[in-house]
Amino acid sequence: MATQSGAVLRVDNLTTCFGAGPDRSVAVNGLSFSVGRGETLGIVGESGCGKSVTSLSIMRLLAKAGNITGGTISFNGTNLLALSEKEMRRLRGNRISMIFQEPMTSLNPTFTVGRQIAESIMLHQGKSKGEAMLAAIDLLNLVQISDPQRRLNEYPHQLSGGMRQRVMIAMALACQPDVLIADEPTTALDVTIQAQILELLRDIQKRLGTAIVLITHDLGVVAQMCDRVIVMYAGRSVEEGLVDDVLERPRHPYTQALLRSLPAYTIEQGDGTGEAPRLAEIPGIVPVITPKSVGCTFAPRCPEARAICAEQDPPVVEFTHGQSARCWARLDGEKTL
């Protein structure tokens, strides 16, 4: 469900695989969602759940071994999967931009910050080098980098981690995109810088009306930033809905387990002895899914697993306010889709 202004980005039944044949790895498995102008959609889950592969599929930046084998990705009504690479390049970094996980590996160490920001402006907006450099200064001001004129001529290694992340944001916003995909934008930063970056993204969204897809493993970031959230597990959406509904009334056992693993939750549920309780954990690991996989992928780790969970795919069960969960244990008294 997108906002009333309509969906800017719509993903329907996206399936992305690595390898070929019956043993290929299914990294994204029939994922669907939409995001509207000015809205922030969070995608959360453990490492290996398919979050980053989802973002790379949207941008069509998958490694050679990766293939989108099903579904559609629509941007303002245009199916991105039907575009040629040349047509996609016109959109990528222009109308749809992405902030990558690690800026030090995403920025070119041999080019100055100014040149890297200006290149996108020259390519997509047809401005001269001088005009693009002036625009780059404005962008560095926008992301609150002090003394932007000097920073323009510096190289990535001369900047702190927080500054490099701000430069990545400046590059992503260079052409005022309709959609911004932020893949773990604060993972490598300390909590103070993380808060500044999140506040910056909120401020920029208010100014530009950008739709944001925020990919993270941090439920605290989701609570601060997002309007809606999708909880992914093994390539699938297992729960989704408004942030307050999902975080306050989690329906899927996996979402509940993620919330129990938060330090704040563990302390709140302490035994009253005054001793720091042991952090809750989810036993096992995220499985590798293939076309041969059957049943609920979370069943081997689920405290509520039933016999049917290992035999059949769970249905999607719908709750109030558009919240839904893919789970056999939630069928009673609820509407199924």
Stockholm file with secondary structure:
# STOCKHOLM 1.0

chainA/1-337         MATQSGAVLRVDNLTTCFGAGPDRSVAVNGLSFSVGRGETLGIVGESGCGKSVTSLSIMRLLAKAGNITGGTISFNGTNLLALSEKEMRRLRGNRISMIFQEPMTSLNPTFTVGRQIAESIMLHQGKSKGEAMLAAIDLLNLVQISDPQRRLNEYPHQLSGGMRQRVMIAMALACQPDVLIADEPTTALDVTIQAQILELLRDIQKRLGTAIVLITHDLGVVAQMCDRVIVMYAGRSVEEGLVDDVLERPRHPYTQALLRSLPAYTIEQGDGTGEAPRLAEIPGIVPVITPKSVGCTFAPRCPEARAICAEQDPPVVEFTHGQSARCWARLDGEKTL
#=GR chainA/1-337 SS CCCTTCEEEEEEEEEEEESSSTTCEEEEEEEEEEEETTCEEEEECCTTSSHHHHHHHHHTCCCTTEEEEEEEEEETTEEGGGSCHHHHHHHBTTTEEEECSCHHHHSCTTSCHHHHHHHHHHHHHCCCHHHHHHHHHHHHHHTTCSSHHHHTTCCGGGSCHHHHHHHHHHHHTTTCCSEEEEESTTTTSCHHHHHHHHHHHHHHHHHHCCEEEEEESCHHHHHHHCSEEEEEETTEEEEEEEHHHHHHSCCSHHHHHHHHTSHHHHHHTCCSSSSCCCCCCCCSCCCCCCTTCCSCTTGGGCTTCCGGGGTSCCCEEECGGGCEEECGGGCTTSEEC
#=GC SS_cons         CCCTTCEEEEEEEEEEEESSSTTCEEEEEEEEEEEETTCEEEEECCTTSSHHHHHHHHHTCCCTTEEEEEEEEEETTEEGGGSCHHHHHHHBTTTEEEECSCHHHHSCTTSCHHHHHHHHHHHHHCCCHHHHHHHHHHHHHHTTCSSHHHHTTCCGGGSCHHHHHHHHHHHHTTTCCSEEEEESTTTTSCHHHHHHHHHHHHHHHHHHCCEEEEEESCHHHHHHHCSEEEEEETTEEEEEEEHHHHHHSCCSHHHHHHHHTSHHHHHHTCCSSSSCCCCCCCCSCCCCCCTTCCSCTTGGGCTTCCGGGGTSCCCEEECGGGCEEECGGGCTTSEEC
//
